[in-house]
Amino acid sequence: MWTSRCTSATATRRRAGRATASTSTRPAPARCTRLPAPLWEAFLATSAPGGPIGFLTERLDELVEVEEAIAYPHASDPSEGHYAVDRRALRRLLLAGLEDVVHFGAEFAAYEHTADGRVVARFVDGGRVEVDLLVGADGVGSRVRRQYLPDAEPVPAGVVGLAGKVPLTAETRGWVPAVLQQGMHVVVDPGPGSLFTAAYRPPPGARAALAAATGRAAPAIDLPYLLTAFVTAPRHVPPDLDTDDPDALAALVDGLTAGWHPTLRRVLASCDPDSRGASAFVVAPGIPVWEPSRVTLLGDAVHAVPATGGLGGNTALRDARRLTRALAGDPADLVGAVGAYETDLREHGAAAVADALAVRDQMLAGGVWRTRAARAWFRLCARSATLRRATFADGDRALSRPRAWELAGT
Ligand SMILES: Cc1cc2nc3c(=O)[nH]c(=O)nc-3n(C[C@H](O)[C@H](O)[C@H](O)COP(=O)(O)OP(=O)(O)OC[C@H]3O[C@@H](n4cnc5c(N)ncnc54)[C@H](O)[C@@H]3O)c2cc1C
């Protein structure tokens, strides 16, 4: 599952327990100026309400629940709302109508420049394609970046995520704590890590809506589940852990949560084995400044964002939007357009990375006194909307706030 905005980058995250909430009241379908109307409608029909963001202790005591109106002050505009969307559904919707443009199954190897300044992309199968502009959108292991900006290789982010999904069936809904069955929650623990949970409850008919919008059979995106992600420091993960072994992953999480409430441990133990995974996150070491050219980069390829922020995909979408707009300008000034795109990319990419690292630090902070202080503050926030607003609302500083170029038309 992904949290997503239709237009711009955004967040599932926040600092010191500031985490954005999601739309608990589904916005009325409205025209999205960035997606063709049928696909926007399908996006709404296939995405789930995010719900509030809350904080609990490892003994299941509720600390604070932050309402969407505070964490998402822009949510009156549906395209600025916060949605939980199945990654497969979003991908299919974004690809819809581009079937004759997007080609699969070709592994990029390297690029070279031609005498007249164009770029040739070479593929592992021997294929070559000559282009005006090469965009490396090939993720954290980007070969385009390795060739273009060899010093910008991502580095370990000092955080490991141990994830899994609990299917929300009639049986599990009977005992999974009701508070966890909606929205997103963080279990704040003084021990070796924290737990993030997010409930995915797709609207009825999501699968059929996706099939109708894309004209092909849809995957099973209509099965609700609870995502769990235990976040810990690498030192708590055995170096020889077999990350393909669900039993080993389950045992590790169980050991790291030994003093937790039995129901929380039951939740963690009940993850579908096939859904279990471990990720040692990486992060961009900084986004360098370079001269624009006919090669550029997008998304994790240039600003790897640790998943602690829930921002990487949103930031890649914002990049794509910005680049598309820049390229719609004067075709004679291609390199100028790329330069304008890269200036904005550095600004919002660096902000997303900084935010994700701040969330990482809070989730790994631990310590009895620090945790007590955080909990005391959350309890105060629970009693005062003013304090909740001061603590959890980003206002004009929000990463999700539309940038000037986003507001300046489509
Ligand atoms: C557990 C987890 C949870 C996350 N949750 C969220 C969330 O809630 N919200 C959010 O916004 N982000 C989230 N993210 C981050 C998000 O998944 C990434 O930031 C996002 O996918 C980056 O998009 P991208 O297009 O830059 O790269 P990718 O999605 O990695 O896409 C790169 C593509 O390039 C292809 N490729 C790679 N090398 C080559 C090659 N040599 N030749 C051809 N093709 C190639 C790959 O196959 C892939 O299809 C999460 C990440 C993780 C790990």
PDBQT file of the ligand as one rigid body, heavy atoms in Angstrom, charges set to zero:
ROOT
HETATM    1  C1  LIG A 501       8.339  -0.819   2.297  1.00  0.00    +0.000 C 
HETATM    2  C2  LIG A 501       8.205   0.484   1.532  1.00  0.00    +0.000 A 
HETATM    3  C3  LIG A 501       7.077   1.284   1.738  1.00  0.00    +0.000 A 
HETATM    4  C4  LIG A 501       6.939   2.499   1.040  1.00  0.00    +0.000 A 
HETATM    5  N1  LIG A 501       5.825   3.259   1.244  1.00  0.00    +0.000 NA
HETATM    6  C5  LIG A 501       5.692   4.436   0.590  1.00  0.00    +0.000 A 
HETATM    7  C6  LIG A 501       4.546   5.267   0.780  1.00  0.00    +0.000 A 
HETATM    8  O1  LIG A 501       3.635   4.955   1.550  1.00  0.00    +0.000 OA
HETATM    9  N2  LIG A 501       4.453   6.430   0.090  1.00  0.00    +0.000 N 
HETATM   10  C7  LIG A 501       5.441   6.818  -0.768  1.00  0.00    +0.000 A 
HETATM   11  O2  LIG A 501       5.308   7.887  -1.380  1.00  0.00    +0.000 OA
HETATM   12  N3  LIG A 501       6.553   6.063  -0.968  1.00  0.00    +0.000 NA
HETATM   13  C8  LIG A 501       6.707   4.888  -0.322  1.00  0.00    +0.000 A 
HETATM   14  N4  LIG A 501       7.819   4.120  -0.515  1.00  0.00    +0.000 N 
HETATM   15  C9  LIG A 501       8.896   4.599  -1.414  1.00  0.00    +0.000 C 
HETATM   16  C10 LIG A 501       8.578   4.314  -2.880  1.00  0.00    +0.000 C 
HETATM   17  O3  LIG A 501       8.300   2.954  -3.078  1.00  0.00    +0.000 OA
HETATM   18  C11 LIG A 501       9.773   4.697  -3.763  1.00  0.00    +0.000 C 
HETATM   19  O4  LIG A 501      10.322   5.913  -3.325  1.00  0.00    +0.000 OA
HETATM   20  C12 LIG A 501       9.311   4.862  -5.201  1.00  0.00    +0.000 C 
HETATM   21  O5  LIG A 501       8.899   3.608  -5.721  1.00  0.00    +0.000 OA
HETATM   22  C13 LIG A 501      10.418   5.430  -6.085  1.00  0.00    +0.000 C 
HETATM   23  O6  LIG A 501       9.928   5.515  -7.381  1.00  0.00    +0.000 OA
HETATM   24  P1  LIG A 501      10.916   5.521  -8.621  1.00  0.00    +0.000 P 
HETATM   25  O7  LIG A 501      10.059   5.558  -9.829  1.00  0.00    +0.000 OA
HETATM   26  O8  LIG A 501      11.931   6.570  -8.440  1.00  0.00    +0.000 OA
HETATM   27  O9  LIG A 501      11.701   4.139  -8.537  1.00  0.00    +0.000 OA
HETATM   28  P2  LIG A 501      11.125   2.622  -8.562  1.00  0.00    +0.000 P 
HETATM   29  O10 LIG A 501       9.713   2.581  -8.097  1.00  0.00    +0.000 OA
HETATM   30  O11 LIG A 501      12.149   1.844  -7.830  1.00  0.00    +0.000 OA
HETATM   31  O12 LIG A 501      11.119   2.293 -10.099  1.00  0.00    +0.000 OA
HETATM   32  C14 LIG A 501      12.337   2.083 -10.809  1.00  0.00    +0.000 C 
HETATM   33  C15 LIG A 501      12.013   1.231 -12.024  1.00  0.00    +0.000 C 
HETATM   34  O13 LIG A 501      13.176   1.144 -12.847  1.00  0.00    +0.000 OA
HETATM   35  C16 LIG A 501      13.352  -0.198 -13.245  1.00  0.00    +0.000 C 
HETATM   36  N5  LIG A 501      14.780  -0.400 -13.503  1.00  0.00    +0.000 N 
HETATM   37  C17 LIG A 501      15.788  -0.423 -12.613  1.00  0.00    +0.000 A 
HETATM   38  N6  LIG A 501      16.965  -0.620 -13.231  1.00  0.00    +0.000 NA
HETATM   39  C18 LIG A 501      16.685  -0.733 -14.554  1.00  0.00    +0.000 A 
HETATM   40  C19 LIG A 501      17.492  -0.967 -15.726  1.00  0.00    +0.000 A 
HETATM   41  N7  LIG A 501      18.822  -1.095 -15.651  1.00  0.00    +0.000 N 
HETATM   42  N8  LIG A 501      16.865  -1.027 -16.922  1.00  0.00    +0.000 NA
HETATM   43  C20 LIG A 501      15.516  -0.879 -17.013  1.00  0.00    +0.000 A 
HETATM   44  N9  LIG A 501      14.709  -0.658 -15.950  1.00  0.00    +0.000 NA
HETATM   45  C21 LIG A 501      15.291  -0.593 -14.737  1.00  0.00    +0.000 A 
HETATM   46  C22 LIG A 501      12.830  -1.025 -12.082  1.00  0.00    +0.000 C 
HETATM   47  O14 LIG A 501      12.466  -2.316 -12.535  1.00  0.00    +0.000 OA
HETATM   48  C23 LIG A 501      11.622  -0.202 -11.658  1.00  0.00    +0.000 C 
HETATM   49  O15 LIG A 501      10.490  -0.556 -12.409  1.00  0.00    +0.000 OA
HETATM   50  C24 LIG A 501       7.972   2.906   0.153  1.00  0.00    +0.000 A 
HETATM   51  C25 LIG A 501       9.096   2.086  -0.050  1.00  0.00    +0.000 A 
HETATM   52  C26 LIG A 501       9.214   0.890   0.642  1.00  0.00    +0.000 A 
HETATM   53  C27 LIG A 501      10.454   0.042   0.401  1.00  0.00    +0.000 C 
ENDROOT
TORSDOF 0
